Amino acid sequence: MKNLFIPIVFLLLLSCEKEIAINVPKSEMQYVVEASINNRFPFLNYVFISTSIDYFKPDLSLFGVKNAEVFITPGTIIGKDTFYNEANKIRLFSVDTISKFIPALDSILSPFTGVYMNPIQLIGNVNTAYKLDISIGNGATIISGKTYIPKVVNIDSIKYYIEPINGSNTNGKSFATFWFYDVYEQDNYKLAGNINSDSIIYGWGACRFYRTFDDEFFKNGAVTWSFFRSFNQGDTLNLYLSHIGRKEYIFWKSFEYAITNLGPFATPGNVSSNINGAIGSFTGYAVDYKQIIMK
């Protein structure tokens, strides 16, 4: 790790710059995995494999790990046990390979590495468990994880209103509200939204905003969710409400906390991973989707 130089500016028109050497121990490289499977959008079933890097390393490339073997296997739940039949495992392939055979995707996906998909065979189902297996370097590194797609919690409706400007007849910004019904048991949610486009091709990372929350304060009843942010007239709002498991909820909450509160010096240990052999999450999403155009 190179020395970090911090300029110190003194007030009262006096200034000087002092070099302060901070010896930060080099962090050990770890694999990072974001794996997603859902019931509705095959192109959002993917595994992204990358590596952790030192914070001041010049190369901040987002390109991922090549030449991994990636499999997802659906499981059968019998009582309290889950059984995985290896004969049913589905192999995922690097998008820089498969996109060459799909002209509509080639220009979008071919520059990326480390993203593995199989939208033809891998179709998620609700109330189903899944197992992830990754092999890197001819089996030198083994990564695994398990998740579950629960039942869908539907978005009941979306409405919006346009606020007049200073009480005049001129229309200003739009404000949106949606409703859904929470069931009795403990439930955990991840809300994603996009504006003027959807994220079916580009992945969850293309969404404009996210919220991870549980039903601690509103179990078993109608839930009203109003956006504090405004939208422009004519915006197309795409909402993805995902019902997720508790382990997955804990991961995403810890991830959000690390991003918003701990800053870039946070260590990976601050994130509650549910992946074995790597940092990250394998998340099953029971997705409901609705769209509204705020004309």
QUIZIUR-V704292 format. One record per helix or strand. SS is the DSSP state (h for helix, s for strand). FROM is the first residue (numbers start at 1). TO is the last residue. Records with the same first field share a line. If there is no record, write none. Layout:
# QUIZIUR-V704292
SS: FROM-TO, FROM-TO
This chain:
# QUIZIUR-V704292
s: 31-38, 46-51, 69-78, 81-84, 90-94, 115-117, 128-136, 141-149, 155-164, 171-182, 188-195, 209-214, 221-226, 231-231, 236-244, 275-276, 279-293
h: 42-44, 86-88, 95-101, 103-109, 204-206, 246-262, 268-270
